[in-house]
């Protein structure tokens, strides 16, 4: 999500409380860009956006997508923030969301496919081999959501907002851990090694 009045860009990582943040900052976002994100409609003669059909914006667009869609001087001046969550929990949350809303089966093979396909933060935050958070002004930790979001509000110049809990799952800590076996744990450990180290996460802390 983009605001040109408050000069910020929120990179929405799925299953990291992004809906709660997005809904609260929407009043500050540019409605024309929001329209493209919602309906995938091409923008014409919009001075800050390149007319490049390859780079459509979506609700979960990556840093690279925004970078290639916006004019360089506009993009470079945006305050950029995003969210991080324990990958072991994020993968399970993705799985349950697919079961609940996309018709996926609640099976090991379906979970395995999810573990192998969920985007990594490097895919969402980076273009090359820069440090994981090099392109961001602030990273909001899922486990420290309100306090970190308060810092973002202060830094972008809006009143602090109490975030509601949206899309909150009903699964417990033990439910998350039960999804894993040695193979799926290793897949997540390998695919998300960088962000596991960055966030000091462990499977036991989902």
C-alpha positions as CSV (number, residue, x, y, z in Angstrom):
1,X,0.0,0.0,0.0
2,X,1.2,3.5,-0.9
3,X,0.5,6.9,0.6
4,X,1.8,10.0,-1.2
5,X,0.3,12.3,1.4
6,X,2.3,10.6,4.2
7,X,5.0,9.3,1.9
8,X,5.1,5.6,2.9
9,X,5.0,2.2,1.3
10,X,3.7,-0.9,3.2
11,X,4.9,-4.2,1.8
12,X,2.2,-6.6,3.0
13,X,3.5,-10.1,3.8
14,X,0.7,-12.6,4.0
15,X,-0.2,-14.1,7.4
16,X,1.8,-11.5,9.4
17,X,-1.1,-9.3,10.7
18,X,-1.0,-7.3,7.4
19,X,-4.8,-7.0,7.2
20,X,-4.9,-5.3,10.5
21,X,-2.3,-2.8,9.5
22,X,-3.6,-2.3,6.0
23,X,-7.2,-1.5,7.2
24,X,-5.9,1.1,9.6
25,X,-3.6,2.9,7.2
26,X,-6.0,2.8,4.3
27,X,-7.4,6.4,5.0
28,X,-3.9,7.7,4.1
29,X,-3.3,5.7,0.9
30,X,-3.8,7.0,-2.6
31,X,-7.1,5.8,-3.9
32,X,-5.9,5.5,-7.5
33,X,-3.1,3.2,-6.6
34,X,-5.5,1.4,-4.3
35,X,-7.9,0.9,-7.2
36,X,-5.1,-0.7,-9.3
37,X,-4.2,-3.0,-6.4
38,X,-7.8,-4.1,-5.9
39,X,-9.0,-4.5,-9.4
40,X,-5.7,-4.8,-11.4
41,X,-6.8,-1.9,-13.6
42,X,-4.0,-0.3,-15.6
43,X,-3.2,3.3,-14.7
44,X,-2.8,5.9,-17.5
45,X,-1.2,9.3,-17.2
46,X,-0.5,8.9,-13.5
47,X,2.7,10.8,-13.0
48,X,4.2,8.6,-10.3
49,X,3.5,5.3,-12.0
50,X,5.2,3.9,-15.0
51,X,2.9,2.6,-17.7
52,X,4.5,-0.9,-17.7
53,X,2.2,-3.8,-18.1
54,X,4.7,-6.3,-16.7
55,X,4.5,-4.8,-13.2
56,X,0.9,-4.9,-11.9
57,X,0.5,-3.9,-8.3
58,X,-1.4,-6.3,-6.0
59,X,-2.2,-6.4,-2.3
60,X,0.9,-8.5,-1.6
61,X,3.3,-6.9,-4.2
62,X,7.0,-7.2,-3.5
63,X,9.6,-4.5,-3.1
64,X,10.9,-5.2,-6.6
65,X,7.4,-5.0,-8.0
66,X,6.9,-1.5,-6.5
67,X,10.3,-0.4,-7.5
68,X,9.7,-1.3,-11.1
69,X,6.2,0.2,-11.1
70,X,6.9,3.6,-9.6
71,X,9.1,6.4,-10.9
72,X,12.5,6.2,-9.3
73,X,12.5,9.6,-7.6
74,X,9.1,8.8,-6.0
75,X,10.0,5.3,-5.0
76,X,13.3,6.2,-3.4
77,X,11.8,8.9,-1.2
78,X,9.1,6.6,0.3
79,X,9.4,5.4,3.9
80,X,9.2,1.6,3.5
81,X,8.0,-0.8,6.2
82,X,6.9,-4.4,6.4
83,X,6.2,-7.2,8.8
84,X,8.0,-10.4,9.9
85,X,6.7,-13.5,11.7
86,X,8.2,-16.8,12.8
87,X,8.4,-18.8,9.5
88,X,7.4,-22.0,11.2
89,X,4.1,-20.3,12.2
90,X,3.6,-18.4,9.0
91,X,3.8,-21.5,6.9
92,X,1.2,-23.3,9.0
93,X,-1.0,-20.3,9.0
94,X,-0.8,-20.2,5.2
95,X,-1.8,-23.9,5.1
96,X,-4.8,-23.4,7.3
97,X,-5.9,-20.4,5.3
98,X,-5.7,-22.4,2.0
99,X,-7.8,-25.1,3.7
100,X,-10.4,-22.7,4.9
101,X,-10.6,-20.4,1.9
102,X,-9.1,-22.1,-1.2
103,X,-10.4,-25.6,-1.0
104,X,-7.1,-27.2,-0.2
105,X,-7.1,-30.5,1.7
106,X,-5.8,-30.6,5.3
107,X,-3.3,-33.3,4.4
108,X,0.5,-33.8,4.8
109,X,1.0,-33.5,1.0
110,X,-0.9,-30.2,0.9
111,X,1.1,-28.9,3.9
112,X,4.3,-30.0,2.2
113,X,3.4,-28.1,-0.9
114,X,2.7,-25.0,1.1
115,X,6.0,-25.3,2.9
116,X,7.8,-25.4,-0.5
117,X,5.9,-22.5,-2.1
118,X,5.4,-19.8,0.5
119,X,7.4,-16.7,-0.5
120,X,10.5,-16.0,1.5
121,X,11.2,-12.5,2.8
122,X,14.2,-12.2,0.5
123,X,11.8,-12.7,-2.4
124,X,9.5,-10.0,-1.0
125,X,12.0,-7.5,0.3
126,X,15.0,-7.7,-1.8
127,X,16.2,-7.3,-5.4
128,X,19.8,-8.6,-5.2
129,X,22.0,-10.0,-2.5
130,X,21.7,-7.0,-0.1
131,X,21.1,-7.5,3.6
132,X,17.6,-8.8,4.2
133,X,16.3,-5.5,5.7
134,X,18.5,-3.1,3.7
135,X,15.6,-1.6,1.7
136,X,13.3,-1.0,4.7
137,X,13.1,1.8,7.2
138,X,11.2,-0.4,9.8
139,X,10.4,-4.1,10.3
140,X,7.4,-4.8,12.4
141,X,7.7,-8.0,14.4
142,X,4.5,-10.0,14.6
143,X,5.2,-10.8,18.2
144,X,5.8,-7.1,19.0
145,X,3.1,-5.9,16.7
146,X,1.5,-2.9,18.5
147,X,4.7,-1.5,19.9
148,X,6.5,-1.7,16.5
149,X,3.5,-0.3,14.7
150,X,3.4,2.7,17.1
151,X,7.0,3.5,16.0
152,X,5.9,3.4,12.4
153,X,3.0,5.8,13.2
154,X,5.4,8.2,14.9
155,X,7.9,8.0,12.0
156,X,5.3,8.6,9.2
157,X,3.5,11.3,11.1
158,X,0.1,9.9,11.9
159,X,-1.7,9.4,15.2
160,X,-1.0,6.1,16.9
161,X,-3.7,3.5,16.2
162,X,-4.7,0.4,18.3
163,X,-4.6,-2.5,15.9
164,X,-7.6,-4.8,15.8
165,X,-7.0,-8.6,15.6
166,X,-8.2,-9.7,12.2
167,X,-8.0,-13.1,10.4
168,X,-6.9,-14.5,13.8
169,X,-6.7,-18.3,13.6
170,X,-8.1,-20.6,16.2
171,X,-5.1,-23.0,16.3
172,X,-3.1,-23.4,19.4
173,X,0.7,-23.7,19.8
174,X,0.4,-27.5,19.8
175,X,-1.8,-27.4,16.7
176,X,1.0,-25.6,14.9
177,X,3.7,-28.0,16.0
178,X,1.6,-31.1,15.1
179,X,1.8,-30.1,11.4
180,X,5.5,-30.8,11.3
181,X,7.6,-33.9,11.0
182,X,11.3,-34.1,10.4
183,X,11.1,-33.6,6.7
184,X,8.8,-30.5,6.8
185,X,10.8,-29.0,9.6
186,X,13.9,-29.3,7.6
187,X,12.3,-27.7,4.5
188,X,11.2,-24.7,6.5
189,X,14.6,-24.6,8.3
190,X,16.4,-24.5,4.9
191,X,14.1,-22.3,2.9
192,X,13.7,-19.7,5.6
193,X,17.1,-19.9,7.2
194,X,17.9,-16.3,6.6
195,X,14.8,-14.9,8.3
196,X,14.9,-17.5,11.0
197,X,18.4,-16.2,11.9
198,X,17.3,-12.5,11.4
199,X,14.4,-12.9,13.8
200,X,16.0,-15.4,16.1
201,X,13.1,-17.8,15.6
202,X,12.7,-21.4,16.5
203,X,10.1,-24.0,15.8
204,X,9.3,-24.2,19.5
205,X,8.4,-20.5,19.6
206,X,5.5,-20.5,17.1
